[in-house]
Amino acid sequence: MKELLRTTDPVRLSWLLALLTDAGIEGIVLDTHTSILEGSIGAIPRRLMVAEEDHAAACRLLRDAGEELGA
């Protein structure tokens, strides 16, 4: 698994997952439970992950949609 991005915005995560799903790429969100346990104050970002073989295509898709990706 490779990380696409980190965010504390659940709406953004939902939208990005929908984009990936529409393109046939499975995305997984990590740290959801940890983020909820800390009281939803936004201190712990959630990580959006994809399979290593889908990473390049997922990066292209999200950049084409106007998303800023870390590295």
N, C-alpha and C positions, 0 to 999 in steps of 0.2 A: 504494500500500500504506500502511496505517496500523497503528501499533503498538497492541496491546491491553495487553501487560504485558511485564515483564522478570523472569526468575527464573533461579536457578542450580539449581533442583530438576528433574531430568529426569523424575521420576515425575509431578510436577504437570503438566509440559508434555505428557506423554503423555496424561494424563487430560483436559486441556483440549482437546487436539487431537481426542480421541475425541468429546467433547461437541460440538465444532464440526462434525465430520464427520457425526455423527448428525443434526444440524440442517440439513445440506446446505450448510454454509459451509466453504470451503477455507481452512485455516490454513497458514501457512508459518513455520518456525522459522529465524531468522537467527542467525549467530554461533556455530553449533554447532562448526565446525572450529576457530575461534579459542579457544573454551572448552576444547576437547580439547587443543589445543597448549599451553595454559598449565598443563597438568598436572592438570586437574580439581580444583583447590583451591578452586574457587568464586569466583574473583576476577572473572571476566568472565561476566555474566549473558547468557542467550540471550533473544532478542526474539521474541515471538509476534505475527505480522502477519496481517492479512486485507485483502482488497480494500476500497477506500474505500467502495464501495456496500454492503458487508456489515458495516461497522464498527458502526453503531448496533444492528443485530440481534445481532451477536456480543457487544457490551457487555451488552445486556439478558440474553442467554442466560447469560453467565458470572456476572453479578450475581445472577440468579435461582438459580444453583447455589451461591451463597454465596461467590463469589470477590471479593476486594478488588481493584479496578482503580485504577491510579494517579490519573489526572485525570478 
